[in-house]
Amino acid sequence: MSETIRIKIDGKDITTFSGRNLVDVAKENGIFIPTLCYFRDIHPLGTCRICTVKLNGRHTTGCTTKVADGMEFEINTPELLDNRKAIIEMLYAEGNHFCPSCEKSGKCDMQNLGYDMGITVTRYPHVFSNKIVDFNPKRMIMETNRCILCRRCVEEVKTVDGNDVFSFVNRGVKTVVKIDYEQEAKLTESEAMRAMNLCPVGAILVKGMIHKEPFGEAKYDLLGKAVKPKSNGKALKRDDGGKFIIATTSLAGCFGCHMSILDADTELLDMLEIVEFNKSPLTDIKNFSKRCHIGLVEGGCSNSENVHILREFRKRCDILISLGECAIMGGIPAMRNFVPLQECLEEAYLNSPTTELGANIIPAHEDIPKMLNNVYPCNEIVKIDHYIPGCPPSAQHIWKVVKSLLLGEEFSIAHDEFKYD
């Protein structure tokens, strides 16, 4: 039997047994250490570093640490919390993690951690890497652009003969997970499903089983930690005691956020008691006629006109708010970032099923906005003051945040207010 020991976690005395895993001991005592590569049934890997803690003042990974008598751990210091958040943000910036278009949305461990940490935008510029999406395996699709190299699949997915199905190939930043087609074909359906469920992101998908669970009922759809309310501290001033002025625009997106605003129905009447809309597709006012308290921006930037409009909003609005997933991550339009722009244009104008026979011209004119090589989230163009995540966020959610900012009231963006579908 293991020896009874005493350790400290964030100053709390804990009695446990020697040799046990720190992540498990902490969880049993109501202390959460986030993990991605660690899984309850597999050998700790320590690859993702999300669980980094301090042991007797030195950094180490929580999932690989076995507790011993007298150990003192720091887990939830401001420094460690920010380090974990930074790691998740780097993973979002490096990969194709567009949640609304991801088949694993609602069941993704990384997405769940991102929402619990309150991540609405990454502090790092997007890498726009272009790796292979492998559709060749018999049962699976390997979306390498979403892979975070956690090694779970490499270590744990074997055939009945004990052969590896997944392996790392290449080195450094070119490292990717590759599927052995011959071995993958030997997996049963349940073994393939286990591989998909082992993956903490949306990199491994099983054909025909991707949308087995309905939207809104997936693993993490309605779970999550409470989010502490925040406030800007003071109400905005209305000119001459009149109404607050709001402008809105839709850049590269689907217009879903504006449709969501209209879903406010009768609450629009309450809104209009204190708010006046200026430049907006809702009013069809094309140009700013006055300075605005708040600018609501939907979508990312895919062409030169989007960039110009966004910069105008930054100049003309006291507070700039990005709406929806597109504005934050580039969203669904940014899926073209993983295909060269020229190939996208050729597919749209020369090779699509509806292209006229003999078409050989990609439209171009000085009056047509110039397409950018990538679709950029708004924060990579101008400073954004606040984000309202969701795809789209609900009308009630949008209005709650806008009203709170106008009146200087507290507001929060709770996990269950995110929409995955």
URWO-V813293 format. One record per helix or strand of 3 or more residues. SS is the DSSP state (h for helix, s for strand). FROM is the first residue (numbers start at 1). LEN is the number of residues. If there is no record, write none. Layout:
ss=SS from=FROM len=LEN
ss=SS from=FROM len=LEN
This chain:
ss=s from=4 len=6
ss=s from=12 len=6
ss=h from=22 len=7
ss=s from=52 len=4
ss=s from=58 len=4
ss=h from=62 len=3
ss=s from=72 len=3
ss=h from=78 len=17
ss=h from=99 len=3
ss=h from=109 len=8
ss=s from=140 len=4
ss=h from=144 len=3
ss=h from=152 len=5
ss=s from=166 len=4
ss=h from=172 len=3
ss=s from=176 len=4
ss=h from=181 len=4
ss=h from=189 len=10
ss=s from=204 len=3
ss=h from=239 len=3
ss=s from=244 len=7
ss=h from=256 len=7
ss=h from=267 len=8
ss=s from=275 len=3
ss=s from=292 len=7
ss=s from=300 len=4
ss=h from=304 len=13
ss=s from=317 len=7
ss=h from=324 len=6
ss=h from=332 len=7
ss=h from=341 len=9
ss=s from=371 len=6
ss=h from=378 len=3
ss=s from=386 len=3
ss=h from=395 len=13
ss=h from=415 len=3
